[in-house]
Amino acid sequence: MLVGSILLEELNFVKGVAQHMFIRECVQRIIFWRNADRVGPDIPWTYWRLFFPKQMRRLCKKMFKAFGEGAEIRPGSYIVCCSRINIGRRVVVRPGSVFEADPRPGEQGIMIGDDVLLGPGVHIYVNNHDFDNPEVSTIDLPETPSKAVVVERGAWIGANAIILPGVVVGEHSVIGAGSVVTKSVPPYTIVAGNPARIIRALRQADAQATK
Ligand SMILES: CC(C)(COP(=O)(O)OP(=O)(O)OC[C@H]1O[C@@H](n2cnc3c(N)ncnc32)[C@H](O)[C@@H]1OP(=O)(O)O)[C@@H](O)C(=O)NCCC(=O)NCCS
């Protein structure tokens, strides 16, 4: 009888500690979500709001460096370091897209101009890891200084394209689906493939220049 009541007391104590720890973890996560400079699936605070246009706009206007009229971030996009990303007017970021700017002080961001059309699953990165020293384990690799990515007005980025650090996609250019863009793309030019190569120019004058 006595042993039973002692055991019960112990059990209640353990339960209390576990509950306390769980509540603590919940509070820590909520604080992290509130302060994170991110929008996307790992920040539920932001994620649910992308389903509701008014909520989405209010959130994005607050989070991004600039967020133009008519722009949309669709649920399932994942945006890191929003405060260094400019989204132009009438830009729609579709599900599966990932944009990662650099949160370190003085580092670089991403600039998407007005009327840019992005397919689903477009990835944009401004960073590389410094992998030159094989003695450093991969997980501890430092990051190199970042290079800004700019997508100029009216460009069309096909589904699942990947834009690497330092690339400028020129005005009204087209990036083929699934391309890996390693170098800047001149204006009014179609590129595709991995690495992306020029397919053709969209204007006669540019066609002469790209020959
Ligand atoms: C890039 C794109 C616009 C080119 O269209 P196009 O000018 O009609 O080009 P063509 O189909 O005539 O192809 C020209 C050449 O480029 C190649 N090519 C076209 N798209 C390519 C791509 N995404 N990746 C690699 N090569 C590609 C073709 O195989 C062809 O090569 P060849 O000359 O050796 O035969 C189109 O292929 C594309 O990728 N569209 C994106 C679609 C998309 O993502 N939609 C999502 C909705 S936003």
Ligand as a Chemical Component Dictionary entry (heavy atoms), coordinates in Angstrom:
data_LIG
# 
_chem_comp.id                   LIG 
_chem_comp.type                 NON-POLYMER 
_chem_comp.pdbx_formal_charge   0 
_chem_comp.three_letter_code    LIG 
# 
loop_
_chem_comp_atom.comp_id 
_chem_comp_atom.atom_id 
_chem_comp_atom.alt_atom_id 
_chem_comp_atom.type_symbol 
_chem_comp_atom.charge 
_chem_comp_atom.model_Cartn_x 
_chem_comp_atom.model_Cartn_y 
_chem_comp_atom.model_Cartn_z 
_chem_comp_atom.pdbx_ordinal 
LIG C1  C1  C 0 13.085 26.897 -72.762 1  
LIG C2  C2  C 0 11.783 26.783 -73.533 2  
LIG C3  C3  C 0 10.920 28.007 -73.291 3  
LIG C4  C4  C 0 12.245 26.705 -74.986 4  
LIG O1  O1  O 0 11.181 26.642 -75.856 5  
LIG P1  P1  P 0 11.464 26.771 -77.439 6  
LIG O2  O2  O 0 12.059 28.075 -77.792 7  
LIG O3  O3  O 0 10.185 26.413 -78.094 8  
LIG O4  O4  O 0 12.617 25.735 -77.694 9  
LIG P2  P2  P 0 12.565 24.377 -78.516 10 
LIG O5  O5  O 0 11.532 23.451 -77.955 11 
LIG O6  O6  O 0 12.479 24.729 -79.974 12 
LIG O7  O7  O 0 13.982 23.749 -78.188 13 
LIG C5  C5  C 0 15.187 24.297 -78.729 14 
LIG C6  C6  C 0 16.349 23.434 -78.211 15 
LIG O8  O8  O 0 16.486 23.621 -76.803 16 
LIG C7  C7  C 0 16.332 22.390 -76.105 17 
LIG N1  N1  N 0 15.556 22.664 -74.883 18 
LIG C8  C8  C 0 14.344 23.244 -74.797 19 
LIG N2  N2  N 0 13.968 23.344 -73.524 20 
LIG C9  C9  C 0 14.950 22.811 -72.793 21 
LIG C10 C10 C 0 15.135 22.615 -71.401 22 
LIG N3  N3  N 0 14.218 23.020 -70.535 23 
LIG N4  N4  N 0 16.279 22.045 -70.996 24 
LIG C11 C11 C 0 17.222 21.657 -71.860 25 
LIG N5  N5  N 0 17.104 21.795 -73.211 26 
LIG C12 C12 C 0 15.978 22.369 -73.646 27 
LIG C13 C13 C 0 15.572 21.499 -77.061 28 
LIG O9  O9  O 0 15.829 20.147 -76.806 29 
LIG C14 C14 C 0 16.114 21.953 -78.387 30 
LIG O10 O10 O 0 17.394 21.384 -78.567 31 
LIG P3  P3  P 0 17.896 20.903 -80.060 32 
LIG O11 O11 O 0 17.932 22.189 -80.857 33 
LIG O12 O12 O 0 19.222 20.300 -79.788 34 
LIG O13 O13 O 0 16.861 19.970 -80.541 35 
LIG C15 C15 C 0 10.925 25.543 -73.102 36 
LIG O14 O14 O 0 11.519 24.357 -73.614 37 
LIG C16 C16 C 0 10.832 25.416 -71.588 38 
LIG O15 O15 O 0 11.701 24.839 -70.898 39 
LIG N6  N6  N 0 9.718  25.984 -71.047 40 
LIG C17 C17 C 0 9.471  26.029 -69.618 41 
LIG C18 C18 C 0 8.116  25.386 -69.300 42 
LIG C19 C19 C 0 7.781  25.540 -67.861 43 
LIG O16 O16 O 0 8.630  25.453 -66.981 44 
LIG N7  N7  N 0 6.534  25.801 -67.550 45 
LIG C20 C20 C 0 6.127  26.057 -66.159 46 
LIG C21 C21 C 0 5.055  27.068 -66.122 47 
LIG S1  S1  S 0 5.635  28.684 -65.596 48 
# 
loop_
_chem_comp_bond.comp_id 
_chem_comp_bond.atom_id_1 
_chem_comp_bond.atom_id_2 
_chem_comp_bond.value_order 
_chem_comp_bond.pdbx_ordinal 
LIG C1  C2  SING 1  
LIG C2  C3  SING 2  
LIG C2  C4  SING 3  
LIG C2  C15 SING 4  
LIG C4  O1  SING 5  
LIG O1  P1  SING 6  
LIG P1  O2  DOUB 7  
LIG P1  O3  SING 8  
LIG P1  O4  SING 9  
LIG O4  P2  SING 10 
LIG P2  O5  DOUB 11 
LIG P2  O6  SING 12 
LIG P2  O7  SING 13 
LIG O7  C5  SING 14 
LIG C5  C6  SING 15 
LIG C6  O8  SING 16 
LIG C6  C14 SING 17 
LIG O8  C7  SING 18 
LIG C7  N1  SING 19 
LIG C7  C13 SING 20 
LIG N1  C8  SING 21 
LIG N1  C12 SING 22 
LIG C8  N2  DOUB 23 
LIG N2  C9  SING 24 
LIG C9  C10 SING 25 
LIG C9  C12 DOUB 26 
LIG C10 N3  SING 27 
LIG C10 N4  DOUB 28 
LIG N4  C11 SING 29 
LIG C11 N5  DOUB 30 
LIG N5  C12 SING 31 
LIG C13 O9  SING 32 
LIG C13 C14 SING 33 
LIG C14 O10 SING 34 
LIG O10 P3  SING 35 
LIG P3  O11 DOUB 36 
LIG P3  O12 SING 37 
LIG P3  O13 SING 38 
LIG C15 O14 SING 39 
LIG C15 C16 SING 40 
LIG C16 O15 DOUB 41 
LIG C16 N6  SING 42 
LIG N6  C17 SING 43 
LIG C17 C18 SING 44 
LIG C18 C19 SING 45 
LIG C19 O16 DOUB 46 
LIG C19 N7  SING 47 
LIG N7  C20 SING 48 
LIG C20 C21 SING 49 
LIG C21 S1  SING 50 
# 
